[in-house]
Amino acid sequence: MKILFVVNVDWFFISHRLCIAEAAIAKGYSVHVGTRITSNANAQLLRDRGLYVHNIPFDRSASPFGLTKAIFTLFCVYLSVKPQLVHLVTSQAVIIGGFLAKFLNINSVVFSISGLGHVFLGSSFLSKVRRIVVLNLYKMAFSSPNKLIIFQNSNDLSILSEACQLNDAELLLLNGSGVDLDKFRPSPLPKSGPPVVLMASRLIKSKGVYDFVEASRILRRRGLCAEFWLAGRPDSDNPLSIDLSLVLGWQNQGLIKYLGDRPDLHKIIPKCYLFVLPSFYPEGLPKVLCEAAACGRPIITTSLPGCSECVDHCKSGFLVPPREPILLADCISTIINNKDLAASMGTQSRIKASSSFSQSLIVEKHLESYSKLHQST
C-alpha cells in the first residue's frame, strides 16, 4: 500500500508522526510525506528514514495566494503519487487535503485532529463567525465515503462529530501521538540544588508563557527558592509569537533561565522537580506533557480539554484554571514544599504514561486502522 502523509510543516511531522511512518515502512508500505520543508537537514532526515519527500508550500498565515499555491502543489502531488491512503494532519492539511481527496477519488482518508487551533480561542463576534466558517469547511472536507477521523481528546470529538454529523464508526479517540517510554524514563527527583520548575513549548502567548513568568515573579516575592527554566523557540509564523528579546529580558531579570530550543528534552526533564504547561491554546493532547509524565515528574497544567487528559488532579499533578498565575504559583509552591507529595505525584505520572501514552500502542492502533480502512475499499 502507498501512503501519503500531509502535514503543514516538517518539524511537526518529525516530532509527532515520524514514528508512525517508520512503522508503516517496516511493514512494507511505500510512504510519502507532503509538508512544508523548513530546512535541508529536515528533508534529508526524512529521506534517510526511507520516506519520499514532497515540498508543499503551506502558508500558515492563510493568505489567498499562499493557499492557492499550496492547493495546486498538493493537487500535483496527489496526481503523481497516486496514494491508496492519505493521512492528513493539522487543520490546513485536513481541509485542503480532504477536498482534494474527495475530488480525486482517493480510496481511503485518515484525518488527524491535533487540536482545534487559535480560531477557537476568541469570543468576539468575528471569532464566532470564523469558527462557523471553519466548522463548515471541516464538514465539507470530511465528505470522503471511506474515512477515519482520529481525535486526541473527547471535547474535540464532541464538537466536530456534532457539527459535521459524523458516524461513531468513523471516529477514533487516541491519546495523542505517544511517547517513547524507553527514551523518556523515570528517575528520582533531584535532591541537590534549588528545585527546577520546567516549561517547554513553542514561545507563543497562548501556551501560557506569560503566566509561567508571572508565577516565577510571585514566588520570588514570597521568598521561595526555585529556578524557572523555559525551553522552546519563537514561532515567527504565528501572530501570538513572543519576541526573543522579551524572553532574554526575563532572563536578565532573574525570573527564568532560557534554554533555547531543545531536542534533548529526555535529558532536560530529569533535571527538573516538576513540569508546568499553563496553556490556554486549544490543544489536542500535548506531547510534552506525556513526555514529562513518562519521566515521572509532577505536572501542573490547565483544566482545559487536551491538557486535562494528561493529569489526574491531585494524584499525578494539579489542574488550574487558565490565565491564573497566582493559583499556578500556589500549586508550584505546594509541590516544592512537600517532598512526599512530589514523589507520589511523580510515580503516578509514570504509571499514567505507561498505561495511556505508550508510543508503541499508538503506532499499533494507527497501523491497524490503515489496514482496516484499506481493506474496506
C-alpha positions as a Markdown table, in Angstrom:
| # | Residue | x | y | z |
|---|---|---|---|---|
| 1 | Met | 0.0 | 0.0 | 0.0 |
| 2 | Lys | 1.2 | 3.5 | -0.8 |
| 3 | Ile | 0.5 | 6.0 | 2.0 |
| 4 | Leu | 0.8 | 9.8 | 1.7 |
| 5 | Phe | 1.1 | 11.9 | 4.9 |
| 6 | Val | 0.2 | 15.5 | 4.5 |
| 7 | Val | 1.2 | 17.9 | 7.4 |
| 8 | Asn | 1.6 | 21.6 | 7.4 |
| 9 | Val | 5.3 | 21.7 | 8.5 |
| 10 | Asp | 8.2 | 19.3 | 8.6 |
| 11 | Trp | 9.3 | 19.7 | 12.2 |
| 12 | Phe | 5.8 | 18.8 | 13.5 |
| 13 | Phe | 5.7 | 15.7 | 11.3 |
| 14 | Ile | 9.1 | 14.7 | 12.6 |
| 15 | Ser | 8.2 | 15.2 | 16.3 |
| 16 | His | 4.7 | 13.8 | 16.2 |
| 17 | Arg | 4.2 | 11.4 | 13.2 |
| 18 | Leu | 7.6 | 10.1 | 12.0 |
| 19 | Cys | 7.4 | 7.1 | 14.3 |
| 20 | Ile | 4.1 | 6.0 | 12.6 |
| 21 | Ala | 5.6 | 6.5 | 9.2 |
| 22 | Glu | 8.7 | 4.4 | 10.1 |
| 23 | Ala | 6.5 | 1.6 | 11.4 |
| 24 | Ala | 4.5 | 1.7 | 8.1 |
| 25 | Ile | 7.7 | 1.4 | 6.1 |
| 26 | Ala | 8.8 | -1.5 | 8.3 |
| 27 | Lys | 5.6 | -3.2 | 7.5 |
| 28 | Gly | 6.3 | -2.9 | 3.8 |
| 29 | Tyr | 4.3 | 0.2 | 2.9 |
| 30 | Ser | 5.6 | 2.8 | 0.5 |
| 31 | Val | 5.4 | 6.0 | 2.5 |
| 32 | His | 5.4 | 9.6 | 1.2 |
| 33 | Val | 5.1 | 12.9 | 3.1 |
| 34 | Gly | 3.9 | 16.2 | 1.7 |
| 35 | Thr | 4.9 | 19.0 | 4.0 |
| 36 | Arg | 6.5 | 22.5 | 4.1 |
| 37 | Ile | 10.2 | 21.9 | 4.2 |
| 38 | Thr | 11.9 | 24.4 | 6.5 |
| 39 | Ser | 15.5 | 23.1 | 6.2 |
| 40 | Asn | 17.6 | 20.8 | 4.0 |
| 41 | Ala | 18.5 | 18.9 | 7.2 |
| 42 | Asn | 14.9 | 18.0 | 7.9 |
| 43 | Ala | 14.3 | 16.9 | 4.3 |
| 44 | Gln | 17.5 | 14.7 | 4.4 |
| 45 | Leu | 16.5 | 13.2 | 7.8 |
| 46 | Leu | 13.1 | 12.1 | 6.3 |
| 47 | Arg | 14.8 | 10.7 | 3.2 |
| 48 | Asp | 17.3 | 8.8 | 5.4 |
| 49 | Arg | 14.4 | 7.2 | 7.2 |
| 50 | Gly | 13.0 | 5.9 | 4.0 |
| 51 | Leu | 10.3 | 8.4 | 3.1 |
| 52 | Tyr | 9.7 | 10.1 | -0.2 |
| 53 | Val | 9.5 | 13.8 | 0.4 |
| 54 | His | 7.4 | 16.4 | -1.4 |
| 55 | Asn | 7.6 | 20.1 | -0.5 |
| 56 | Ile | 4.1 | 21.7 | -0.1 |
| 57 | Pro | 4.3 | 25.4 | 0.5 |
| 58 | Phe | 1.7 | 25.6 | 3.2 |
| 59 | Asp | 1.1 | 29.2 | 4.3 |
| 60 | Arg | 0.1 | 29.4 | 8.0 |
| 61 | Ser | -1.0 | 33.0 | 7.5 |
| 62 | Ala | -3.7 | 31.6 | 5.2 |
| 63 | Ser | -3.2 | 34.3 | 2.5 |
| 64 | Pro | -5.2 | 33.8 | -0.7 |
| 65 | Phe | -2.0 | 33.5 | -2.8 |
| 66 | Gly | -0.4 | 31.1 | -0.3 |
| 67 | Leu | -3.5 | 28.9 | -0.1 |
| 68 | Thr | -3.8 | 28.8 | -3.9 |
| 69 | Lys | -0.2 | 27.7 | -4.3 |
| 70 | Ala | -0.5 | 25.0 | -1.6 |
| 71 | Ile | -3.7 | 23.7 | -3.1 |
| 72 | Phe | -2.2 | 23.5 | -6.6 |
| 73 | Thr | 1.1 | 21.8 | -5.3 |
| 74 | Leu | -0.8 | 19.3 | -3.3 |
| 75 | Phe | -3.1 | 18.5 | -6.2 |
| 76 | Cys | 0.0 | 17.8 | -8.3 |
| 77 | Val | 1.5 | 15.6 | -5.6 |
| 78 | Tyr | -1.8 | 13.6 | -5.4 |
| 79 | Leu | -1.7 | 13.0 | -9.1 |
| 80 | Ser | 2.0 | 12.0 | -9.2 |
| 81 | Val | 2.0 | 9.7 | -6.1 |
| 82 | Lys | -1.5 | 8.1 | -6.6 |
| 83 | Pro | -1.7 | 7.0 | -2.9 |
| 84 | Gln | -4.1 | 4.3 | -1.8 |
| 85 | Leu | -4.4 | 6.1 | 1.5 |
| 86 | Val | -3.7 | 9.6 | 2.7 |
| 87 | His | -3.3 | 10.6 | 6.3 |
| 88 | Leu | -4.0 | 14.3 | 6.8 |
| 89 | Val | -2.6 | 16.1 | 9.9 |
| 90 | Thr | -3.2 | 19.7 | 11.1 |
| 91 | Ser | -6.1 | 21.9 | 10.1 |
| 92 | Gln | -4.9 | 23.2 | 6.7 |
| 93 | Ala | -3.8 | 19.8 | 5.6 |
| 94 | Val | -7.1 | 18.3 | 6.8 |
| 95 | Ile | -9.3 | 20.8 | 5.0 |
| 96 | Ile | -7.3 | 21.2 | 1.7 |
| 97 | Gly | -6.3 | 17.6 | 1.6 |
| 98 | Gly | -9.8 | 16.4 | 2.3 |
| 99 | Phe | -11.3 | 18.4 | -0.5 |
| 100 | Leu | -8.7 | 17.1 | -3.0 |
| 101 | Ala | -9.0 | 13.5 | -1.8 |
| 102 | Lys | -12.7 | 13.7 | -2.5 |
| 103 | Phe | -12.3 | 15.3 | -5.9 |
| 104 | Leu | -9.6 | 12.8 | -7.0 |
| 105 | Asn | -11.4 | 9.8 | -5.5 |
| 106 | Ile | -8.7 | 8.7 | -3.1 |
| 107 | Asn | -9.6 | 5.3 | -1.8 |
| 108 | Ser | -9.0 | 5.8 | 2.0 |
| 109 | Val | -8.6 | 9.0 | 4.0 |
| 110 | Val | -7.4 | 9.4 | 7.6 |
| 111 | Phe | -7.9 | 12.7 | 9.3 |
| 112 | Ser | -6.0 | 13.6 | 12.5 |
| 113 | Ile | -7.4 | 16.4 | 14.6 |
| 114 | Ser | -4.4 | 17.6 | 16.7 |
| 115 | Gly | -6.3 | 20.4 | 18.5 |
| 116 | Leu | -8.8 | 22.9 | 17.1 |
| 117 | Gly | -6.3 | 25.8 | 17.0 |
| 118 | His | -6.4 | 29.6 | 17.5 |
| 119 | Val | -9.6 | 30.0 | 15.6 |
| 120 | Phe | -11.4 | 28.5 | 18.6 |
| 121 | Leu | -9.8 | 30.9 | 21.1 |
| 122 | Gly | -11.7 | 34.2 | 20.8 |
| 123 | Ser | -15.1 | 35.2 | 22.0 |
| 124 | Ser | -15.7 | 38.2 | 19.7 |
| 125 | Phe | -18.4 | 38.2 | 17.0 |
| 126 | Leu | -15.7 | 37.9 | 14.3 |
| 127 | Ser | -14.2 | 34.9 | 16.1 |
| 128 | Lys | -17.6 | 33.2 | 16.2 |
| 129 | Val | -18.1 | 33.8 | 12.5 |
| 130 | Arg | -14.7 | 32.4 | 11.8 |
| 131 | Arg | -15.5 | 29.3 | 13.8 |
| 132 | Ile | -18.7 | 28.7 | 11.9 |
| 133 | Val | -16.8 | 29.0 | 8.6 |
| 134 | Val | -14.1 | 26.6 | 9.8 |
| 135 | Leu | -16.6 | 24.1 | 11.1 |
| 136 | Asn | -18.4 | 24.1 | 7.7 |
| 137 | Leu | -15.0 | 23.6 | 5.9 |
| 138 | Tyr | -14.3 | 20.6 | 8.1 |
| 139 | Lys | -17.8 | 19.2 | 7.3 |
| 140 | Met | -17.1 | 19.5 | 3.5 |
| 141 | Ala | -13.5 | 18.1 | 3.9 |
| 142 | Phe | -14.9 | 15.0 | 5.7 |
| 143 | Ser | -17.1 | 14.1 | 2.7 |
| 144 | Ser | -14.9 | 11.1 | 1.6 |
| 145 | Pro | -17.0 | 8.0 | 2.0 |
| 146 | Asn | -14.2 | 5.7 | 3.3 |
| 147 | Lys | -12.6 | 7.7 | 6.1 |
| 148 | Leu | -11.4 | 7.6 | 9.7 |
| 149 | Ile | -11.2 | 10.7 | 11.9 |
| 150 | Ile | -8.7 | 10.4 | 14.8 |
| 151 | Phe | -9.2 | 12.7 | 17.8 |
| 152 | Gln | -6.9 | 13.3 | 20.8 |
| 153 | Asn | -9.5 | 14.4 | 23.3 |
| 154 | Ser | -13.2 | 13.9 | 23.8 |
| 155 | Asn | -14.0 | 17.6 | 23.6 |
| 156 | Asp | -12.8 | 18.0 | 20.0 |
| 157 | Leu | -14.5 | 14.7 | 19.1 |
| 158 | Ser | -17.8 | 16.0 | 20.5 |
| 159 | Ile | -17.6 | 19.4 | 18.8 |
| 160 | Leu | -16.7 | 18.1 | 15.3 |
| 161 | Ser | -18.9 | 15.0 | 15.4 |
| 162 | Glu | -21.9 | 17.1 | 16.2 |
| 163 | Ala | -21.1 | 20.0 | 13.8 |
| 164 | Cys | -20.2 | 17.6 | 10.9 |
| 165 | Gln | -22.8 | 14.9 | 11.6 |
| 166 | Leu | -20.2 | 12.1 | 11.8 |
| 167 | Asn | -21.0 | 8.5 | 12.5 |
| 168 | Asp | -19.4 | 6.7 | 15.5 |
| 169 | Ala | -17.9 | 4.1 | 13.2 |
| 170 | Glu | -15.8 | 6.8 | 11.6 |
| 171 | Leu | -14.3 | 8.1 | 14.8 |
| 172 | Leu | -11.3 | 7.0 | 16.9 |
| 173 | Leu | -10.1 | 8.6 | 20.1 |
| 174 | Leu | -6.3 | 8.1 | 20.8 |
| 175 | Asn | -4.1 | 9.6 | 23.5 |
| 176 | Gly | -2.0 | 11.9 | 21.3 |
| 177 | Ser | 0.9 | 10.6 | 19.2 |
| 178 | Gly | 2.5 | 8.7 | 22.0 |
| 179 | Val | 5.8 | 8.9 | 23.8 |
| 180 | Asp | 8.8 | 6.5 | 23.7 |
| 181 | Leu | 8.8 | 5.0 | 27.2 |
| 182 | Asp | 12.3 | 3.7 | 26.8 |
| 183 | Lys | 13.7 | 7.1 | 25.9 |
| 184 | Phe | 11.7 | 9.1 | 28.4 |
| 185 | Arg | 12.5 | 7.1 | 31.6 |
| 186 | Pro | 11.6 | 7.7 | 35.2 |
| 187 | Ser | 14.3 | 9.0 | 37.5 |
| 188 | Pro | 14.4 | 10.1 | 41.2 |
| 189 | Leu | 13.6 | 13.8 | 41.9 |
| 190 | Pro | 16.8 | 15.9 | 42.2 |
| 191 | Lys | 17.9 | 16.2 | 45.8 |
| 192 | Ser | 20.6 | 18.8 | 45.4 |
| 193 | Gly | 20.4 | 22.4 | 44.4 |
| 194 | Pro | 17.3 | 24.6 | 44.1 |
| 195 | Pro | 14.3 | 22.8 | 42.7 |
| 196 | Val | 13.8 | 23.4 | 39.0 |
| 197 | Val | 10.4 | 24.3 | 37.5 |
| 198 | Leu | 10.5 | 23.5 | 33.8 |
| 199 | Met | 8.2 | 24.7 | 31.0 |
| 200 | Ala | 8.8 | 23.6 | 27.4 |
| 201 | Ser | 6.7 | 24.7 | 24.4 |
| 202 | Arg | 6.6 | 27.0 | 21.4 |
| 203 | Leu | 7.1 | 30.5 | 22.6 |
| 204 | Ile | 3.6 | 31.8 | 21.9 |
| 205 | Lys | 1.3 | 33.7 | 24.3 |
| 206 | Ser | -1.5 | 31.1 | 24.2 |
| 207 | Lys | 0.9 | 28.5 | 25.7 |
| 208 | Gly | 0.8 | 30.4 | 28.9 |
| 209 | Val | 4.4 | 31.7 | 28.9 |
| 210 | Tyr | 3.4 | 35.0 | 30.5 |
| 211 | Asp | 1.7 | 33.1 | 33.3 |
| 212 | Phe | 4.8 | 31.0 | 33.8 |
| 213 | Val | 6.9 | 34.1 | 34.1 |
| 214 | Glu | 4.4 | 35.8 | 36.4 |
| 215 | Ala | 4.3 | 32.7 | 38.7 |
| 216 | Ser | 8.1 | 33.0 | 39.0 |
| 217 | Arg | 7.8 | 36.7 | 39.9 |
| 218 | Ile | 5.1 | 35.9 | 42.5 |
| 219 | Leu | 7.1 | 33.1 | 44.1 |
| 220 | Arg | 10.3 | 35.2 | 44.1 |
| 221 | Arg | 8.5 | 37.8 | 46.1 |
| 222 | Arg | 7.3 | 35.1 | 48.5 |
| 223 | Gly | 10.9 | 34.0 | 49.0 |
| 224 | Leu | 10.6 | 30.6 | 47.5 |
| 225 | Cys | 14.0 | 29.2 | 46.4 |
| 226 | Ala | 13.4 | 27.7 | 43.0 |
| 227 | Glu | 14.7 | 28.1 | 39.4 |
| 228 | Phe | 12.3 | 28.5 | 36.4 |
| 229 | Trp | 13.6 | 27.1 | 33.2 |
| 230 | Leu | 12.0 | 27.8 | 29.9 |
| 231 | Ala | 12.7 | 25.8 | 26.7 |
| 232 | Gly | 11.4 | 26.4 | 23.2 |
| 233 | Arg | 11.6 | 28.8 | 20.3 |
| 234 | Pro | 9.5 | 31.6 | 19.0 |
| 235 | Asp | 7.1 | 30.7 | 16.2 |
| 236 | Ser | 7.6 | 33.5 | 13.6 |
| 237 | Asp | 4.6 | 32.4 | 11.5 |
| 238 | Asn | 2.3 | 32.8 | 14.5 |
| 239 | Pro | 0.8 | 36.2 | 15.3 |
| 240 | Leu | 1.0 | 35.3 | 19.0 |
| 241 | Ser | 4.7 | 34.6 | 18.9 |
| 242 | Ile | 6.8 | 36.0 | 21.7 |
| 243 | Asp | 9.8 | 38.1 | 20.7 |
| 244 | Leu | 13.1 | 36.5 | 21.8 |
| 245 | Ser | 14.3 | 39.9 | 23.2 |
| 246 | Leu | 11.4 | 39.8 | 25.7 |
| 247 | Val | 12.4 | 36.3 | 26.8 |
| 248 | Leu | 16.0 | 37.4 | 27.2 |
| 249 | Gly | 14.8 | 40.3 | 29.2 |
| 250 | Trp | 13.0 | 38.0 | 31.7 |
| 251 | Gln | 16.3 | 36.0 | 32.0 |
| 252 | Asn | 18.2 | 39.2 | 32.7 |
| 253 | Gln | 15.7 | 40.0 | 35.5 |
| 254 | Gly | 16.4 | 36.6 | 37.0 |
| 255 | Leu | 12.9 | 35.4 | 36.5 |
| 256 | Ile | 13.8 | 32.5 | 34.2 |
| 257 | Lys | 16.7 | 30.6 | 32.7 |
| 258 | Tyr | 16.2 | 30.3 | 28.9 |
| 259 | Leu | 17.4 | 27.0 | 27.4 |
| 260 | Gly | 16.6 | 27.7 | 23.8 |
| 261 | Asp | 15.1 | 25.1 | 21.5 |
| 262 | Arg | 16.0 | 21.7 | 23.0 |
| 263 | Pro | 15.7 | 18.5 | 21.0 |
| 264 | Asp | 17.0 | 16.6 | 24.1 |
| 265 | Leu | 14.1 | 17.0 | 26.5 |
| 266 | His | 14.6 | 13.4 | 27.6 |
| 267 | Lys | 17.8 | 14.7 | 29.2 |
| 268 | Ile | 16.4 | 18.0 | 30.5 |
| 269 | Ile | 13.2 | 16.8 | 32.1 |
| 270 | Pro | 15.0 | 14.6 | 34.7 |
| 271 | Lys | 16.8 | 17.7 | 35.9 |
| 272 | Cys | 13.6 | 19.3 | 36.9 |
| 273 | Tyr | 11.5 | 18.9 | 40.1 |
| 274 | Leu | 8.1 | 19.5 | 38.3 |
| 275 | Phe | 6.8 | 20.3 | 34.9 |
| 276 | Val | 4.5 | 23.2 | 34.0 |
| 277 | Leu | 2.4 | 24.0 | 30.9 |
| 278 | Pro | -0.2 | 26.7 | 31.7 |
| 279 | Ser | -1.6 | 26.6 | 28.1 |
| 280 | Phe | -4.9 | 28.2 | 27.1 |
| 281 | Tyr | -4.4 | 27.1 | 23.5 |
| 282 | Pro | -7.0 | 24.6 | 22.2 |
| 283 | Glu | -4.6 | 21.6 | 22.4 |
| 284 | Gly | -5.1 | 18.2 | 21.1 |
| 285 | Leu | -3.1 | 16.4 | 23.7 |
| 286 | Pro | 0.3 | 18.0 | 24.3 |
| 287 | Lys | 3.1 | 15.5 | 23.7 |
| 288 | Val | 5.4 | 17.4 | 26.0 |
| 289 | Leu | 3.1 | 16.6 | 28.9 |
| 290 | Cys | 3.2 | 12.9 | 28.0 |
| 291 | Glu | 7.0 | 13.1 | 28.0 |
| 292 | Ala | 7.1 | 14.8 | 31.4 |
| 293 | Ala | 4.7 | 12.1 | 32.8 |
| 294 | Ala | 6.9 | 9.3 | 31.3 |
| 295 | Cys | 9.9 | 10.8 | 33.2 |
| 296 | Gly | 8.0 | 10.6 | 36.4 |
| 297 | Arg | 7.5 | 14.2 | 37.1 |
| 298 | Pro | 4.6 | 16.0 | 38.9 |
| 299 | Ile | 2.7 | 18.1 | 36.3 |
| 300 | Ile | 0.8 | 21.4 | 36.6 |
| 301 | Thr | -1.3 | 22.3 | 33.6 |
| 302 | Thr | -4.6 | 23.9 | 32.9 |
| 303 | Ser | -8.1 | 22.3 | 33.2 |
| 304 | Leu | -8.9 | 22.8 | 29.5 |
| 305 | Pro | -9.5 | 19.9 | 27.2 |
| 306 | Gly | -6.3 | 18.3 | 25.9 |
| 307 | Cys | -4.2 | 19.4 | 28.8 |
| 308 | Ser | -6.5 | 18.0 | 31.4 |
| 309 | Glu | -6.3 | 14.5 | 29.8 |
| 310 | Cys | -2.7 | 14.3 | 30.8 |
| 311 | Val | -3.1 | 14.7 | 34.6 |
| 312 | Asp | -5.2 | 13.1 | 37.3 |
| 313 | His | -5.9 | 16.1 | 39.5 |
| 314 | Cys | -4.3 | 15.9 | 43.0 |
| 315 | Lys | -2.9 | 12.5 | 42.1 |
| 316 | Ser | -0.3 | 13.0 | 39.3 |
| 317 | Gly | -0.3 | 16.8 | 39.5 |
| 318 | Phe | -2.6 | 19.7 | 39.6 |
| 319 | Leu | -5.1 | 21.2 | 37.1 |
| 320 | Val | -5.5 | 25.0 | 37.4 |
| 321 | Pro | -7.8 | 27.4 | 35.5 |
| 322 | Pro | -6.2 | 29.1 | 32.6 |
| 323 | Arg | -4.7 | 32.6 | 32.9 |
| 324 | Glu | -4.5 | 32.3 | 36.8 |
| 325 | Pro | -0.8 | 32.8 | 37.6 |
| 326 | Ile | -1.5 | 33.2 | 41.4 |
| 327 | Leu | -3.1 | 29.8 | 41.5 |
| 328 | Leu | -0.3 | 28.4 | 39.4 |
| 329 | Ala | 2.2 | 29.8 | 41.8 |
| 330 | Asp | 0.3 | 28.3 | 44.7 |
| 331 | Cys | 0.4 | 24.8 | 43.2 |
| 332 | Ile | 4.1 | 25.1 | 42.4 |
| 333 | Ser | 4.8 | 26.1 | 46.0 |
| 334 | Thr | 2.7 | 23.2 | 47.3 |
| 335 | Ile | 4.6 | 20.6 | 45.4 |
| 336 | Ile | 8.1 | 22.1 | 46.1 |
| 337 | Asn | 7.3 | 22.3 | 49.8 |
| 338 | Asn | 6.1 | 18.8 | 50.1 |
| 339 | Lys | 8.7 | 16.2 | 49.0 |
| 340 | Asp | 6.5 | 13.2 | 49.7 |
| 341 | Leu | 3.7 | 14.7 | 47.6 |
| 342 | Ala | 6.1 | 15.4 | 44.8 |
| 343 | Ala | 7.5 | 11.9 | 44.8 |
| 344 | Ser | 4.0 | 10.3 | 44.9 |
| 345 | Met | 2.8 | 12.5 | 42.0 |
| 346 | Gly | 5.9 | 11.6 | 40.0 |
| 347 | Thr | 5.2 | 7.9 | 40.5 |
| 348 | Gln | 1.6 | 8.3 | 39.4 |
| 349 | Ser | 2.7 | 10.3 | 36.4 |
| 350 | Arg | 4.8 | 7.4 | 35.2 |
| 351 | Ile | 2.0 | 4.9 | 35.8 |
| 352 | Lys | -0.4 | 7.1 | 33.8 |
| 353 | Ala | 2.2 | 7.4 | 30.9 |
| 354 | Ser | 2.8 | 3.7 | 30.8 |
| 355 | Ser | -0.9 | 2.8 | 30.7 |
| 356 | Ser | -2.1 | 5.6 | 28.4 |
| 357 | Phe | 0.7 | 7.3 | 26.4 |
| 358 | Ser | 2.8 | 4.4 | 25.1 |
| 359 | Gln | 4.1 | 5.2 | 21.6 |
| 360 | Ser | 4.2 | 1.6 | 20.6 |
| 361 | Leu | 0.5 | 1.2 | 21.4 |
| 362 | Ile | -0.4 | 4.4 | 19.5 |
| 363 | Val | 1.6 | 3.3 | 16.5 |
| 364 | Glu | 0.0 | -0.1 | 16.5 |
| 365 | Lys | -3.5 | 1.4 | 16.6 |
| 366 | His | -2.6 | 3.6 | 13.5 |
| 367 | Leu | -1.4 | 0.6 | 11.5 |
| 368 | Glu | -4.5 | -1.4 | 12.4 |
| 369 | Ser | -6.6 | 1.5 | 11.3 |
| 370 | Tyr | -4.8 | 1.8 | 8.0 |
| 371 | Ser | -5.1 | -1.9 | 7.2 |
| 372 | Lys | -8.8 | -2.0 | 8.2 |
| 373 | Leu | -9.6 | 1.1 | 6.2 |
| 374 | His | -7.7 | -0.1 | 3.1 |
| 375 | Gln | -9.4 | -3.5 | 3.2 |
| 376 | Ser | -12.9 | -1.9 | 3.3 |
| 377 | Thr | -12.4 | -0.2 | -0.1 |
